[in-house]
Amino acid sequence: MPLGKVQNIIATENFIIISATYTTLNSCWSYDKNEILSNDTTITLKVYAKYDVNYCPDVLSSIIHTDTIYLSSAGYKKIKFWQSDPLYKDTTIVFAANYNITFPYFFIEKGSDSDSSYISLRDSKIHPYLFEVEATGWGVIEKGILSDIVYKRKEIFS
């Protein structure tokens, strides 16, 4: 059946749930079966309808169907909704599975006595999947006819 609209996509730790509306020619059609073909990067969904009643008004109708797809790896996933051979509608989502990624701790600092400059880089883990890098630096600011050294710390990033 042709895809009418993706209602929602819910991602959990190791699977996604896709609810979609599929268009039928009239209200005589109902859900029959579905096929899910999946590899590391592409998920292909095919939903089939069957004709149930002999007489129906000739008005477009739709069926809402929900699929649960289990995924083995994180990353970009292209979801292809079958329309008719060889036509597909597709969308791409980023699936971040619950993998506790290990970021190495680091603290780097560098200073120069010749111009009194300094920079440091430090990481901090803010989530099991995310980290941020804090960069701090400072240098000499000269003022007036007689150079006066003023040390001023400045946050570059935070």
Secondary structure, 3 states (H helix, E strand, C coil): CCEEEEEEEEECCCEEEEEEEEEECCCCEEEEEEEEEECCCEEEEEEEEEECCCCCCCCCEEEEEEEEEECCCCEEEEEEEEEECCEEEEEEEEECCCCCCCCCCCEEEEEECCCCEEEEEEEEEEECCEEEEEEEEEEEECCCCCCCCEEEEEECCC
